[in-house]
Amino acid sequence: MIQKFEFKETEIAGLIEVTPFNADDIRGCFTKDYSKEVFEANGITHDLQEVFYTTSHRGVIRAVHFQRVKQQAKLVRCITGHVYDVVVDLRKDSPTFKKWLSFDLVGEQHNEILVPAGCGHGYLVLEDSIVSYKCGEKFYGEYDDGIMWNDPDISIAWPLEKIGGAEKMLVAEKDQKNQSFAQFMKIYGGF
């Protein structure tokens, strides 16, 4: 079975659900999750600069990350496993400012999202997973930042019951130190 690229716009401008090219046969599958030519033919510019992979255990939460300066557009796909992926619009002039949307990214489905620059991004790992980030800007550690995963102003509905409850959640020390949305607004006022 062959699945061609499909692009679906969401409520948040620039946040696009992508179904990549995928061909299945008796050997398994062949997936092409990015093609500059195909993306540009569909009106999408993604100037690929770096590619990263994270390996995470079930229960890990990585949220809500962004780069303060030189924000990164990211093409995000779960290679193996399953993550509950969340994008928060942090662009102050956007009509969907502070809105969040969620996506189930599942390795076997090959689905992905294009996260626009100026948005926060994170996910809850529902199964041991490897996630790929194809970034449109280099990563700069000195600009790396985040908002608390459980910020009350944003109120993301994380499906913690799918990992056995909050007591099963794994939060890195880095993410435990993330700021609140109110602090983000006080310091940056949005992007």
BELKA-V333711 format. One record per backbone hydrogen bond with DSSP energy under -0.5 kcal/mol. CO is the residue of the C=O (numbers start at 1). NH is the residue of the N-H. Records with the same first field share a line. If there is no record, write none. Layout:
CO=NH ; NH
This chain:
1=24
2=4
3=22
6=19
8=17
11=13
12=15
14=16
15=10
16=114
17=8
18=20 ; 112
19=6
21=32
22=3
23=30
25=28
28=25
30=23
31=33
32=21
35=39
36=40
37=41
38=42
39=42 ; 44
40=43
43=45
44=46
46=48
50=135
52=133
54=56 ; 131
56=129
57=60
59=170
60=125
61=63
62=123
64=147
65=121
66=68 ; 145
71=73
73=136
74=76 ; 115
75=134
76=113
77=79 ; 132
80=130
81=107
82=126 ; 127
83=85 ; 105
84=124
85=103
86=122
87=101
88=90 ; 120
89=98
90=92 ; 191
91=94
94=97
96=99
99=89
101=87
103=85 ; 105
104=106
105=83
106=109 ; 110 ; 111
107=110
110=20
111=78
112=18
113=76 ; 115
114=16 ; 116
115=74
116=119
118=90
120=88
121=65
122=86
123=62
124=84 ; 126
125=59
127=82
129=56
130=79 ; 80
131=54
132=77
133=52 ; 135
134=75
135=49 ; 50
139=141
140=143 ; 144
141=144
143=68
145=66
146=179
148=151
151=155
156=158
158=160
159=162
160=163 ; 165
161=164
165=168
166=169
169=171
170=61 ; 172
172=176
173=177
174=177
175=178
179=148
180=184
181=185
182=186
183=187
184=188 ; 189
